[in-house]
Amino acid sequence: MNIPVVRWAFYPFVIFATWIHEMCHGFAGLFAGYDLQKLEVFVDTSGLATLGIDDDERWAFVASAGYQGTPVVGFLLLIFRRTKRGPRLGLWILGLLMLVSVALWIRNLFGIISVLIIGFFLLLCGWKLPSAWMRALYTVVAVTTSMNAIASVRALYGPTQTINGEDAISDAHAMAEMINGTSSWMWA
């Protein structure tokens, strides 16, 4: 998305995919028995899930969940796109999950505002849009979510990535640090 007009047109979808990515980390952490303290989504389309973590082998599962979970969610959205009620119900569920996540976990101002707006927008579209338009929107949401890991792959291969303007290690680098003797390239 190096064309400025396209980048701005897809900006809300990239923010949505960032939210999915961070929610995958968060749900993996909850599943592994950790405390999900907060989620943050930033204006530069980066995000951060903060968990009460002990340094143990379960952390590798959580670190890998973002880039593995996002395309899986996109895949599931694409599967339900083919059903009669899937897109409408999918938009409602996604919108509700976004609103619930704001109430429970999102703790930065941009994240609260953007996730609330996108959540209400998805609910409204699932309720009011004609079927053809609603299916088209749902398809764009599903495809951009599926493609998120591919579109941001350069962040995995670089020595650092930027989260809210600050350098941080990528999920792949975190995996390499946790599993000694491996390269971040293996996890990217």
C-alpha positions in Angstrom: 0.0 0.0 0.0 2.6 2.5 -1.1 0.0 4.7 -3.0 -1.1 7.4 -0.6 -4.7 7.5 -1.6 -5.0 3.7 -1.3 -3.2 3.8 2.1 -5.7 6.3 3.5 -8.7 4.5 2.0 -7.7 1.2 3.7 -6.5 2.9 6.9 -9.6 1.8 8.9 -9.2 -1.8 7.7 -5.5 -1.8 8.8 -6.6 -0.5 12.2 -9.1 -3.3 12.3 -6.5 -5.9 11.4 -4.2 -4.5 14.1 -7.0 -4.9 16.6 -7.5 -8.5 15.5 -3.7 -9.1 15.8 -3.6 -7.7 19.3 -6.8 -9.5 20.3 -5.2 -12.8 19.1 -2.3 -12.1 21.5 -4.7 -11.2 24.2 -7.0 -14.3 23.8 -3.9 -16.6 23.5 -2.7 -15.1 26.8 -6.0 -15.6 28.5 -6.1 -19.2 27.1 -2.6 -19.8 28.5 -3.6 -18.5 31.9 -2.2 -15.0 31.9 -3.9 -11.8 32.9 -4.8 -9.6 29.9 -4.1 -6.1 31.4 -4.6 -3.9 28.4 -4.7 -3.6 24.6 -3.4 -0.5 22.8 -4.0 0.4 19.1 -1.9 3.4 17.8 -2.3 5.9 15.1 0.7 4.4 13.2 -1.3 1.2 12.9 0.9 -0.6 15.5 -0.5 -2.1 18.6 0.5 -3.7 21.9 -1.1 -6.3 24.1 0.1 -6.1 27.7 -0.2 -9.3 29.7 0.8 -10.4 33.2 3.5 -12.8 32.0 5.9 -15.2 33.7 8.9 -16.2 31.7 7.9 -19.7 30.8 7.2 -21.8 27.7 3.6 -20.6 27.4 4.9 -17.1 26.4 6.0 -18.5 23.0 2.4 -19.5 22.3 1.3 -16.0 23.1 4.0 -14.3 21.1 3.2 -16.3 18.0 -0.5 -15.8 18.2 -0.7 -12.4 16.6 0.7 -13.3 13.1 -0.8 -16.8 13.2 -4.2 -15.8 14.5 -4.9 -12.9 12.2 -4.9 -14.8 9.0 -6.9 -17.6 10.7 -9.5 -15.1 11.7 -9.5 -13.7 8.1 -9.9 -17.3 6.8 -12.9 -17.9 9.0 -14.4 -14.7 7.9 -14.0 -15.7 4.3 -15.6 -19.1 4.9 -18.7 -17.4 6.5 -18.8 -15.0 3.6 -20.3 -17.8 1.5 -23.3 -18.4 3.7 -26.6 -16.5 3.5 -26.5 -14.9 7.0 -22.7 -15.1 7.6 -21.8 -11.6 6.5 -24.6 -9.8 8.4 -24.1 -11.8 11.5 -20.3 -11.5 11.1 -20.4 -7.7 11.0 -22.7 -7.7 14.1 -20.4 -10.1 16.1 -17.2 -8.2 15.1 -18.8 -4.8 16.0 -19.9 -6.2 19.4 -16.5 -7.7 20.1 -14.9 -4.4 19.3 -17.2 -2.5 21.7 -16.7 -5.1 24.5 -12.9 -4.9 24.0 -13.0 -1.2 24.5 -15.0 -1.7 27.7 -12.6 -4.4 29.0 -9.1 -3.9 27.7 -8.4 -0.9 25.4 -6.7 1.8 27.4 -5.3 4.4 25.1 -7.3 7.3 23.7 -6.7 6.6 20.0 -7.5 3.0 20.5 -10.7 3.7 22.3 -11.9 6.2 19.7 -10.9 4.3 16.6 -12.2 0.9 17.9 -15.5 2.4 19.1 -16.0 4.1 15.7 -15.2 1.0 13.7 -17.2 -1.2 16.0 -20.3 1.1 15.7 -19.7 1.4 12.0 -19.7 -2.4 11.5 -22.9 -2.8 13.7 -24.6 -0.1 11.7 -23.5 -1.6 8.3 -24.7 -5.0 9.4 -28.0 -3.6 10.3 -28.8 -1.0 7.6 -26.8 -1.8 4.5 -28.5 -3.6 1.6 -27.3 -7.2 1.2 -25.0 -6.6 -1.7 -23.2 -3.6 -0.1 -23.0 -5.4 3.2 -21.4 -8.5 1.6 -18.9 -6.3 -0.2 -17.8 -4.6 3.0 -17.6 -7.9 4.8 -15.5 -9.3 2.0 -13.0 -6.4 2.2 -12.8 -6.8 6.0 -12.1 -10.5 5.6 -9.5 -10.1 2.8 -7.6 -7.3 4.5 -7.6 -9.3 7.7 -6.3 -12.4 5.9 -3.6 -10.3 4.1 -2.4 -8.5 7.2 0.5 -10.9 7.9 1.7 -10.6 4.4 1.3 -6.9 4.1 3.3 -6.3 7.2 5.9 -9.0 6.7 8.8 -6.4 6.5 8.2 -5.7 10.2 9.0 -9.3 11.0 12.3 -9.4 9.1 13.7 -6.1 10.2 15.9 -5.8 13.3 13.2 -3.8 15.1 9.7 -2.6 14.5 8.1 0.6 15.6 5.3 0.6 18.1 3.8 4.1 18.7 7.0 5.7 17.4 9.4 3.7 19.6 11.6 0.9 18.6 10.6 -2.5 19.9 11.3 -6.1 19.0 9.0 -7.9 16.6 7.0 -11.0 17.5 9.5 -13.1 15.4 12.4 -11.7 17.4 10.6 -12.4 20.7 10.1 -16.0 19.6 13.8 -16.3 18.7 14.8 -15.0 22.1 12.5 -17.4 23.9 13.6 -20.5 21.9 17.3 -20.4 22.1 19.4 -21.2 19.1 16.8 -20.1 16.6 16.7 -17.2 14.2 14.0 -14.6 13.9 13.9 -15.5 10.2 12.6 -18.9 11.2 9.6 -17.4 13.0 8.8 -14.6 10.5 
